[in-house]
Amino acid sequence: MKKILEIAGTLICTTVIFVFCNQPNAAEPGHKDASTNKEAMSPDSMVKRGQYLVTIMGCNDCHTPKKMGPQGPEFDTDRMLSGHPADMPVAKYDAGTARNWILFNQMLTNYVGPWGISYSANLTPDSTGIGSWTEQQFFKAIREGKYKGLDNSRPLLPPMPWQEFRHASDEDLKAIFAYLKSIKPIKNVVPPAKLNNMQQQQ
């Protein structure tokens, strides 16, 4: 009887150890993500990751002016991510239509809608863009939708999808900021937004 109890006890202990030792670690999910990777990325890796994210998130779609090519509109790489050109005025539009529709200019850098008129920002590291921004400002702009990442500033305006981008991991936002700080600075003072029923702020 004693021998049977010893064998049963050994089997129970072995089973318990086997089951618990093979459970996945909650702190280590099955897939690796930049936000959970304990090893810090090198500066070059951060910039490459940021370039990849800026590309797949469609930042150029609004922040890079377009020019006509053989296949239609294409990115003007000489003005990459420099925002709405300072010397391009808003085309005439019907105010009644703009109350119910969103209008885009031919470069996709200027927008008219119920909120008023908005322009794509200069994201290059020039002083007219994000040259003086801190990483904290960038986080506040994306996480809280604050213009220039400043407290008490106006909200970021459509069509900027900050409500979706705010879910990016800290590591991804750091990578995007590192990439934007690494690109060619372009001097371009984007016009201030003109807001309907809101206090206009630059």
Buried (B, 14 or more C-beta within 10 A) or exposed (E): EEEEEEEEEEEEEEEEEEEEEEEEEEEEEEEEEBEEEEEEBEEEEBBBBBBBBBEEBEBBEBBBBBEEEEEEEEBBEEBBBBBBBBEBEBEEEEEEEBEEEBBEBEBBBBBBBEBBBBBBBBBBBBEBBBEEBEBEBBBBBBBBBBBBBEEEBBBBBEBBEBEEBBEBEEBBBBBBBBBBBBBEBBEBBBBBBBBEEEEEBE
